[in-house]
């Protein structure tokens, strides 16, 4: 690596450090906010892990034990609201 490239990397690293320090002074971290973000990320991670384990599990139900869908009311039944005419 050339001497100029090394100097440029060092200068950029210093600039990044100074920028980070300035941001920390202007907007210090609120630990409550950090805790909320950690909890949200943990919750999303757990959901993803749970979904992956559910997909990996083989189907254990036989076809005879399928759950049936609820019957939908016909238009006449839904308009009638249980009243007789």
C-alpha positions as CSV (number, residue, x, y, z in Angstrom):
1,X,0.0,0.0,0.0
2,X,1.4,3.4,-0.8
3,X,2.3,6.0,1.8
4,X,-0.5,8.3,0.5
5,X,-3.2,5.6,0.8
6,X,-2.0,4.8,4.4
7,X,-2.2,8.5,5.3
8,X,-5.6,8.9,3.8
9,X,-6.9,5.9,5.7
10,X,-5.5,7.2,8.9
11,X,-7.0,10.7,8.3
12,X,-10.4,9.1,7.5
13,X,-10.3,7.0,10.7
14,X,-9.5,10.2,12.7
15,X,-12.3,12.1,11.0
16,X,-14.8,9.3,11.8
17,X,-13.7,9.2,15.5
18,X,-14.1,13.0,15.8
19,X,-17.5,12.9,14.1
20,X,-18.6,10.2,16.4
21,X,-17.4,12.1,19.5
22,X,-19.2,15.2,18.3
23,X,-22.5,13.3,17.8
24,X,-22.1,11.8,21.2
25,X,-21.8,15.2,22.8
26,X,-24.7,16.7,20.8
27,X,-27.0,13.7,21.3
28,X,-26.0,11.5,24.2
29,X,-27.5,8.0,24.2
30,X,-30.7,7.6,26.2
31,X,-30.3,4.2,27.9
32,X,-34.1,3.8,27.9
33,X,-34.2,4.1,24.2
34,X,-31.3,1.6,23.8
35,X,-33.1,-0.9,26.0
36,X,-36.3,-0.5,24.0
37,X,-34.4,-1.1,20.7
38,X,-32.6,-4.1,22.2
39,X,-36.0,-5.6,23.3
40,X,-37.5,-5.0,19.8
41,X,-34.5,-6.6,18.1
42,X,-34.6,-9.6,20.5
43,X,-38.3,-10.0,19.9
44,X,-37.9,-10.0,16.1
45,X,-35.0,-12.4,16.3
46,X,-37.0,-14.8,18.5
47,X,-40.0,-14.6,16.1
48,X,-37.7,-15.4,13.2
49,X,-36.1,-18.3,15.1
50,X,-39.5,-19.7,16.0
51,X,-40.7,-19.4,12.4
52,X,-37.6,-21.2,11.2
53,X,-38.1,-24.1,13.6
54,X,-41.8,-24.4,12.6
55,X,-40.8,-24.7,9.0
56,X,-38.2,-27.3,9.8
57,X,-40.6,-29.5,11.7
58,X,-42.1,-32.3,9.6
59,X,-45.9,-32.4,9.3
60,X,-47.3,-34.7,12.0
61,X,-51.0,-34.4,11.3
62,X,-52.6,-37.0,9.1
63,X,-55.0,-35.9,6.4
64,X,-58.0,-37.2,8.4
65,X,-57.3,-34.7,11.2
66,X,-57.4,-31.6,9.1
67,X,-59.1,-28.6,10.6
68,X,-62.2,-27.6,8.7
69,X,-62.8,-24.0,7.7
70,X,-65.9,-22.3,9.2
71,X,-68.9,-22.2,7.0
72,X,-69.6,-18.8,5.6
73,X,-73.2,-17.4,5.8
74,X,-75.0,-17.0,2.5
75,X,-76.1,-13.5,1.6
76,X,-79.7,-14.3,2.6
77,X,-78.7,-15.4,6.1
78,X,-76.4,-12.4,6.7
79,X,-79.1,-9.9,5.7
80,X,-81.8,-11.7,7.7
81,X,-80.0,-11.2,11.0
82,X,-82.0,-14.1,12.5
83,X,-85.4,-12.4,12.1
84,X,-88.3,-14.4,10.7
85,X,-90.7,-12.7,8.3
